[in-house]
Amino acid sequence: MGLFRKSRSVEEGQELRRLATRGSLEEFLAVYRPADATDAELGVDLLFEAVRNKDIAARTGIVTRLLDDGADATAIRKDAGILQHLLSYGVHDFPAEVPLLQRLLDEGADVNRVDRKNGTPLEALAAQFKFSDEQLAPFYDVLLAHPRLDPLQDSVFGRTVLGNVRNWRDGRPDLVARLEQLLVDRGVPVPPYENA
């Protein structure tokens, strides 16, 4: 037997995925190995599963551990990036998760990636209409502070990100105003409203 342990069995991988989604940090760490984070398939699955853990402390702890051990925050699964997967989920403690969102961005998660279902990460977040702009503000702060965020990027429905968020104006007036101000602050002309 060599110095390195063999890859996980199918059953072990399934259990680890289940714990990433439903387990506590302690339960996950009891069976987790650092090499799991960089396993070509398992590592991506664990990261994507962990951002959907309903226990915010477990979510944050598991994702942080995976990133510390080299999990790839730039990975794509089913056409979505990790940010869309996190931000389109309906269970959050936004102030508590700010460091997690920032860490994913710092690790290279694409703030402008468009997927066919959710658009960009900002659009995936803004489409969570059960939350008010005020509730979403901690995450808006992080995303809008990212120097590469592009509100004029082409997105879904044949519109730009700003165009899509404007189309939701009744539900997202604060975000529309913030995106327009971001463009002004960058010296970019604010485009006129498009027809919906």
TORDREN-305674 format. One record per residue (C-alpha): residue number from 0; z negated, y negated, x. Coordinates in Angstrom, 3 decimals. Example, Ala and Ser with C-alpha at 12.3 -4.5 7.8 and 13.67 -1.06 7.14 Angstrom:
% residues 2
+-----+----------+----------+----------+
! num !        Z !        Y !        X !
+-----+----------+----------+----------+
!   0 !   -7.800 !    4.500 !   12.300 !
!   1 !   -7.140 !    1.060 !   13.670 !
+-----+----------+----------+----------+
This chain:
% residues 196
+-----+----------+----------+----------+
! num !        Z !        Y !        X !
+-----+----------+----------+----------+
!   0 !    0.000 !    0.000 !    0.000 !
!   1 !    0.979 !   -3.428 !    1.355 !
!   2 !   -1.109 !   -6.550 !    1.676 !
!   3 !    0.332 !   -8.055 !   -1.517 !
!   4 !   -0.347 !   -6.767 !   -4.999 !
!   5 !    2.584 !   -5.674 !   -7.095 !
!   6 !    3.767 !   -7.878 !   -9.974 !
!   7 !    1.932 !   -7.621 !  -13.261 !
!   8 !    2.641 !   -4.768 !  -15.644 !
!   9 !    4.186 !   -5.705 !  -18.987 !
!  10 !    0.831 !   -5.197 !  -20.684 !
!  11 !   -1.034 !   -7.323 !  -18.125 !
!  12 !    1.533 !  -10.096 !  -18.503 !
!  13 !    1.228 !  -10.018 !  -22.290 !
!  14 !   -2.559 !  -10.214 !  -22.086 !
!  15 !   -2.408 !  -13.119 !  -19.652 !
!  16 !    0.058 !  -14.970 !  -21.923 !
!  17 !   -2.281 !  -14.370 !  -24.885 !
!  18 !   -5.242 !  -15.724 !  -22.966 !
!  19 !   -3.264 !  -18.789 !  -21.856 !
!  20 !   -2.601 !  -19.575 !  -25.523 !
!  21 !   -5.796 !  -18.420 !  -27.209 !
!  22 !   -8.437 !  -17.775 !  -24.607 !
!  23 !  -11.084 !  -19.903 !  -22.989 !
!  24 !  -10.710 !  -21.070 !  -19.413 !
!  25 !  -13.299 !  -18.497 !  -18.342 !
!  26 !  -11.504 !  -15.634 !  -20.119 !
!  27 !   -8.188 !  -16.661 !  -18.581 !
!  28 !   -9.600 !  -16.980 !  -15.058 !
!  29 !  -11.273 !  -13.561 !  -15.311 !
!  30 !   -7.841 !  -11.856 !  -15.197 !
!  31 !   -5.672 !  -14.552 !  -13.594 !
!  32 !   -4.474 !  -14.417 !   -9.970 !
!  33 !   -3.100 !  -17.513 !   -8.162 !
!  34 !    0.196 !  -15.695 !   -7.534 !
!  35 !    0.722 !  -15.539 !  -11.317 !
!  36 !    1.456 !  -19.285 !  -11.342 !
!  37 !    4.537 !  -18.912 !   -9.146 !
!  38 !    5.840 !  -15.654 !  -10.604 !
!  39 !    9.432 !  -16.446 !  -11.643 !
!  40 !    9.011 !  -15.569 !  -15.314 !
!  41 !    5.282 !  -15.235 !  -15.874 !
!  42 !    4.360 !  -18.568 !  -14.299 !
!  43 !    6.693 !  -20.533 !  -16.571 !
!  44 !    5.488 !  -18.617 !  -19.628 !
!  45 !    1.839 !  -19.212 !  -18.751 !
!  46 !    2.373 !  -22.950 !  -18.348 !
!  47 !    4.270 !  -23.229 !  -21.645 !
!  48 !    1.704 !  -21.089 !  -23.460 !
!  49 !   -1.262 !  -22.982 !  -22.005 !
!  50 !   -0.104 !  -26.398 !  -23.265 !
!  51 !   -0.347 !  -24.952 !  -26.791 !
!  52 !   -3.937 !  -23.697 !  -26.460 !
!  53 !   -5.892 !  -25.166 !  -29.411 !
!  54 !   -9.023 !  -25.548 !  -27.278 !
!  55 !   -8.386 !  -28.837 !  -25.462 !
!  56 !  -10.816 !  -28.027 !  -22.626 !
!  57 !   -9.172 !  -24.638 !  -22.108 !
!  58 !   -5.698 !  -26.205 !  -22.297 !
!  59 !   -6.534 !  -28.810 !  -19.709 !
!  60 !   -8.360 !  -26.380 !  -17.429 !
!  61 !   -5.701 !  -23.658 !  -17.539 !
!  62 !   -2.772 !  -26.035 !  -17.052 !
!  63 !   -4.559 !  -27.793 !  -14.198 !
!  64 !   -5.294 !  -24.483 !  -12.491 !
!  65 !   -1.688 !  -23.320 !  -12.900 !
!  66 !   -0.380 !  -26.576 !  -11.417 !
!  67 !   -2.914 !  -26.400 !   -8.578 !
!  68 !   -1.548 !  -22.936 !   -7.785 !
!  69 !    2.088 !  -24.060 !   -7.778 !
!  70 !    3.359 !  -23.636 !  -11.355 !
!  71 !    6.663 !  -25.448 !  -11.877 !
!  72 !    6.293 !  -28.465 !  -14.191 !
!  73 !   10.080 !  -28.954 !  -14.043 !
!  74 !   10.798 !  -25.577 !  -15.648 !
!  75 !   12.771 !  -25.294 !  -18.874 !
!  76 !   12.191 !  -22.727 !  -21.599 !
!  77 !   14.400 !  -22.367 !  -24.692 !
!  78 !   16.118 !  -25.695 !  -23.894 !
!  79 !   12.818 !  -27.600 !  -23.845 !
!  80 !   10.887 !  -29.062 !  -20.977 !
!  81 !    7.128 !  -28.759 !  -20.679 !
!  82 !    6.605 !  -32.303 !  -21.990 !
!  83 !    8.460 !  -31.631 !  -25.245 !
!  84 !    6.499 !  -28.406 !  -25.636 !
!  85 !    3.198 !  -30.247 !  -25.219 !
!  86 !    4.063 !  -33.411 !  -27.127 !
!  87 !    5.621 !  -31.712 !  -30.155 !
!  88 !    2.422 !  -29.725 !  -30.702 !
!  89 !    0.155 !  -30.966 !  -33.482 !
!  90 !   -3.295 !  -30.365 !  -31.937 !
!  91 !   -4.475 !  -33.073 !  -29.534 !
!  92 !   -7.339 !  -35.161 !  -28.262 !
!  93 !   -5.106 !  -37.895 !  -26.884 !
!  94 !   -7.657 !  -39.821 !  -24.785 !
!  95 !   -8.998 !  -36.591 !  -23.257 !
!  96 !   -5.491 !  -35.326 !  -22.454 !
!  97 !   -4.221 !  -38.434 !  -20.653 !
!  98 !   -4.958 !  -36.923 !  -17.199 !
!  99 !   -3.094 !  -33.740 !  -18.191 !
! 100 !    0.010 !  -35.669 !  -19.301 !
! 101 !   -0.114 !  -37.792 !  -16.151 !
! 102 !   -0.465 !  -34.707 !  -13.967 !
! 103 !    2.587 !  -33.071 !  -15.547 !
! 104 !    4.607 !  -36.225 !  -14.871 !
! 105 !    3.270 !  -36.428 !  -11.317 !
! 106 !    4.355 !  -32.807 !  -10.801 !
! 107 !    7.937 !  -33.688 !  -11.768 !
! 108 !    8.172 !  -33.052 !  -15.514 !
! 109 !   11.221 !  -35.023 !  -16.705 !
! 110 !   10.254 !  -38.010 !  -18.853 !
! 111 !   13.894 !  -38.410 !  -19.981 !
! 112 !   14.927 !  -34.801 !  -20.589 !
! 113 !   16.677 !  -34.389 !  -23.948 !
! 114 !   16.469 !  -31.173 !  -25.890 !
! 115 !   18.481 !  -30.547 !  -29.051 !
! 116 !   15.423 !  -30.064 !  -31.261 !
! 117 !   13.004 !  -32.786 !  -30.147 !
! 118 !   15.032 !  -35.320 !  -28.183 !
! 119 !   13.111 !  -36.802 !  -25.264 !
! 120 !    9.377 !  -36.316 !  -24.693 !
! 121 !    8.698 !  -39.765 !  -26.186 !
! 122 !   10.683 !  -38.850 !  -29.302 !
! 123 !    8.876 !  -35.509 !  -29.572 !
! 124 !    5.603 !  -37.422 !  -29.532 !
! 125 !    6.734 !  -40.160 !  -31.923 !
! 126 !    7.930 !  -37.515 !  -34.408 !
! 127 !    4.319 !  -36.358 !  -34.860 !
! 128 !    3.963 !  -38.423 !  -38.050 !
! 129 !    0.568 !  -37.019 !  -38.942 !
! 130 !   -0.709 !  -39.300 !  -36.154 !
! 131 !   -0.579 !  -43.082 !  -36.283 !
! 132 !    0.816 !  -45.258 !  -33.496 !
! 133 !   -2.792 !  -46.188 !  -32.752 !
! 134 !   -3.772 !  -42.535 !  -32.288 !
! 135 !   -0.713 !  -41.883 !  -30.106 !
! 136 !   -1.268 !  -45.024 !  -28.004 !
! 137 !   -3.006 !  -43.249 !  -25.065 !
! 138 !    0.061 !  -41.046 !  -24.577 !
! 139 !    2.432 !  -43.970 !  -25.208 !
! 140 !    0.619 !  -45.825 !  -22.410 !
! 141 !    1.300 !  -43.015 !  -19.945 !
! 142 !    4.933 !  -42.478 !  -20.917 !
! 143 !    5.820 !  -46.190 !  -21.105 !
! 144 !    4.253 !  -46.799 !  -17.684 !
! 145 !    6.560 !  -44.226 !  -16.084 !
! 146 !    9.134 !  -46.157 !  -14.030 !
! 147 !   11.968 !  -43.772 !  -14.928 !
! 148 !   11.486 !  -43.877 !  -18.712 !
! 149 !   14.823 !  -44.989 !  -20.192 !
! 150 !   14.675 !  -46.230 !  -23.806 !
! 151 !   18.454 !  -46.720 !  -23.808 !
! 152 !   19.274 !  -43.151 !  -22.791 !
! 153 !   21.577 !  -41.257 !  -25.127 !
! 154 !   19.582 !  -38.781 !  -27.153 !
! 155 !   19.932 !  -36.698 !  -30.312 !
! 156 !   21.722 !  -37.791 !  -33.509 !
! 157 !   24.245 !  -39.851 !  -31.523 !
! 158 !   21.723 !  -42.612 !  -30.864 !
! 159 !   19.657 !  -43.841 !  -27.961 !
! 160 !   15.944 !  -43.145 !  -27.738 !
! 161 !   15.255 !  -46.689 !  -28.962 !
! 162 !   17.789 !  -46.231 !  -31.768 !
! 163 !   16.071 !  -43.062 !  -32.949 !
! 164 !   12.597 !  -44.606 !  -32.840 !
! 165 !   13.887 !  -47.692 !  -34.685 !
! 166 !   15.250 !  -45.338 !  -37.334 !
! 167 !   11.613 !  -44.278 !  -37.891 !
! 168 !   10.495 !  -47.937 !  -38.001 !
! 169 !    8.219 !  -47.569 !  -41.026 !
! 170 !    6.300 !  -44.908 !  -39.154 !
! 171 !    6.500 !  -46.336 !  -35.619 !
! 172 !    6.502 !  -50.168 !  -35.662 !
! 173 !    4.141 !  -50.463 !  -32.679 !
! 174 !    6.243 !  -48.131 !  -30.558 !
! 175 !    9.445 !  -49.997 !  -31.439 !
! 176 !    7.824 !  -53.281 !  -30.399 !
! 177 !    6.533 !  -51.731 !  -27.169 !
! 178 !    9.935 !  -50.260 !  -26.265 !
! 179 !   11.655 !  -53.581 !  -26.909 !
! 180 !    9.033 !  -55.383 !  -24.800 !
! 181 !    9.518 !  -52.836 !  -22.020 !
! 182 !   13.209 !  -53.713 !  -21.924 !
! 183 !   12.403 !  -57.448 !  -21.874 !
! 184 !    9.897 !  -56.911 !  -19.060 !
! 185 !   12.577 !  -55.076 !  -17.080 !
! 186 !   15.111 !  -57.853 !  -17.686 !
! 187 !   17.306 !  -55.612 !  -19.831 !
! 188 !   18.876 !  -57.121 !  -22.964 !
! 189 !   17.441 !  -55.645 !  -26.147 !
! 190 !   20.349 !  -54.174 !  -28.110 !
! 191 !   20.815 !  -55.072 !  -31.781 !
! 192 !   19.814 !  -52.606 !  -34.446 !
! 193 !   22.296 !  -49.801 !  -35.076 !
! 194 !   23.187 !  -48.627 !  -38.542 !
! 195 !   21.134 !  -45.555 !  -39.422 !
+-----+----------+----------+----------+
